[in-house]
Every structure is written in C-alpha cells, then in structure tokens.
Amino acid sequence: MSTYVATEFKTQPGRAEELVAALRQGLPDSLAHDGCEAISLRRNQDDPTNIVSLTQWVSRCHYEEYLAWRTEAGLTDELGAMLIAPMSIRYFDEVIGLSR
C-alpha cells in the first residue's frame, strides 16, 4: 500500500513564486527518485503564500530516504530560508480513493 505525504510550506511575503520555481526545478529528480510514484504541487486559493506538495511513495521508508537525500544536498535548507515557519510533513494511508 502506498504512503501519501503532504508537505506544507508557508512562505515569507513575496517569496511564493521563488519557492514554486525551486520546487519546479527539483521535481523531475524527485519523481525519478526510487519509490516516488506521483507528485502534485497545490497553492491555497485564499492564501497564495501557502503551498502544499502532495506526493505518493511506495513506502514511508522510501520517502524518508528521499528526504534525507534532499536534506543532505541542501534543498531543505534552501527552501527553509523562504519560509516563515518550518515545513510541515504529514504521512497518510489511503482509506477511500475515488476518481472520475
């Protein structure tokens, strides 16, 4: 069963586009990382400084290995410099999935 990860970013005023650009640049490598099944980036309609990355992984362990790789490479610090609070990472299991 896949693990779904929601990573929430709250950017400093005027830095949301910079964060999106940094994430956009890194997304191809993220998707190619072992265990990554899907990535989606969403922006809050009522607060454009609030951005959420929704990812799907083979397992939580795969995501944790990925996060360690990104941290070691410096991306988490780079993104953190654009935020007003540390990024929030939450892990989910699918309970019901419908699509149309």
Long-range contacts (C-beta under 8 A, 24 or more apart in sequence): 1-93, 1-94, 2-37, 2-56, 2-57, 2-58, 2-59, 2-94, 3-56, 3-57, 3-58, 3-59, 3-60, 3-62, 3-63, 3-91, 3-92, 3-93, 4-54, 4-55, 4-56, 4-57, 4-91, 4-92, 4-93, 4-94, 5-53, 5-54, 5-55, 5-56, 5-57, 5-63, 5-89, 5-90, 5-91, 5-92, 6-52, 6-53, 6-54, 6-88, 6-89, 6-90, 6-92, 7-52, 7-53, 7-55, 7-87, 7-88, 7-89, 7-90, 8-50, 8-51, 8-52, 8-53, 8-87, 8-88, 8-89, 8-90, 9-50, 9-51, 9-52, 9-53, 9-79, 9-82, 9-83, 9-87, 10-49, 10-50, 10-83, 10-84, 10-85, 11-49, 11-50, 11-51, 11-82, 11-83, 11-84, 12-49, 12-82, 12-83, 12-84, 13-49, 15-49, 15-82, 16-43, 16-48, 16-49, 16-51, 18-82, 19-51, 19-79, 19-82, 19-83, 20-51, 22-75, 22-78, 22-79, 22-82, 23-51, 23-53, 23-79, 26-70, 26-75, 30-55, 30-66, 30-70, 33-62, 33-66, 33-69, 34-62, 34-65, 34-66, 35-59, 35-61, 35-62, 35-63, 35-65, 35-66, 36-62, 36-66, 49-84, 60-91, 63-91
